[in-house]
């Protein structure tokens, strides 16, 4: 046991130095550093935790390096005790996957001991009923699945405990847990797919994810209202809400084209109609148009119209409402505006593509993404799971970048300088 203790201490010291070095990289490239940690570095000590008992205390130095050195570089601020618990949650549970090695050591060892018990008994011939290797492998697989389920329940219990202790985290973690909302964190920052975020972009994205105050914003917007993240993502001054909408529209049109659908158009003008034939709630304007149009998206040669809407779920007017109801509300509004006109005048299908700035999507948008993923996977003979993950990640990065532009983009009007011909150079 003395040797295993010394070996553990040496390994933890080496890993702590690695985390320190990674923290230095995070000073200028936090996205790359974070991706390296969750996809590579944190798995280096998992094997040791599974094989050496009572090693939790030895990992305290490593935990100190993660909490006090790495995390502040990633989020741009110190980390509180409650925030550390949240960051230790898996990405799918609204966290960052930055495990606390002191807490995971006893859990991993106990799970490993439970999973390998049938094999140990069989090797030592302590099992009264001698089993074949296939029976042992089957029992190990069942126990591994059992441990996975227990681990998921443990992580869920941790998240619920955090929300119970501080109610403000309930809505934040719910939004982070929505399908596709956290895909930008688990994706590798590959430049070829335009997934690499700069230092300010990554820090701002972290602040938006957890509702932290964003440094460097002006105290007052040019529209005259108090500035802040919630206002910046809702203010129409400067055209950033339109930019965000158009980015999603163009990306969606490109994906539909890649899926092989014909007649794809952007901003297709609808056929003129008589306003008296429709309820007042229907958009009967002569220049009304849908964002994306394609043929055969849902049925045969039928034309399909898609209209995009992006809303900010933490805006003051939305804070007291259930996030799920916000998607339905925005979908109902779009359907009220366009569905009857498109069905009767265009004889086409209508799909509202509603997304939140947090990354989640409405039921209709989710159905469309699944339809496109199925079509692309069949066409290119790729795995459906990989295709739909790619599509969600692409749309999420598109939304994230346009959202970040809304935070930092200037809303002041540019004053055009006088032409050079009018300048007096005599002085």
Secondary structure, DSSP 4 states (H G I P E B T S, - for coil): -HHHHHHHHHHHHHHHHHHHHHHHHHTT-HHHHHHHHHHTGGGTTHHHHHHSSS-GGGGHHHHHHIIIIIIHHHHSS---HHHHHHHTS-GGGTS-----HHHHHHHHHHHHHHHHHHHHHHHTT--SS---HHHHHHHHHHHHHHHHHHHHHHHHHHHHHHHHH-THHHHHHHHHHSTTTTHHHHS---GGGT----HHHHHHHHHHHHTPPPTT--SB-TTSSBPSHHHHTT--TTSHHHHHHHHHHHHHHHHHHHTT-EEEEEEEEPPP--GGGS-TTS---TT-EEEEEEESSSSTT-EEEEEEEEE-TTSTTTTTS-HHHHHHHHHHHHHHHHHHHIIIII--EEEEEEEETTS-B-HHHHHHHHHHHHHHHHHHT--HHHHHHHHHHHHHHHHHHHHHHHHHS--SPPPPPPPGGG-----
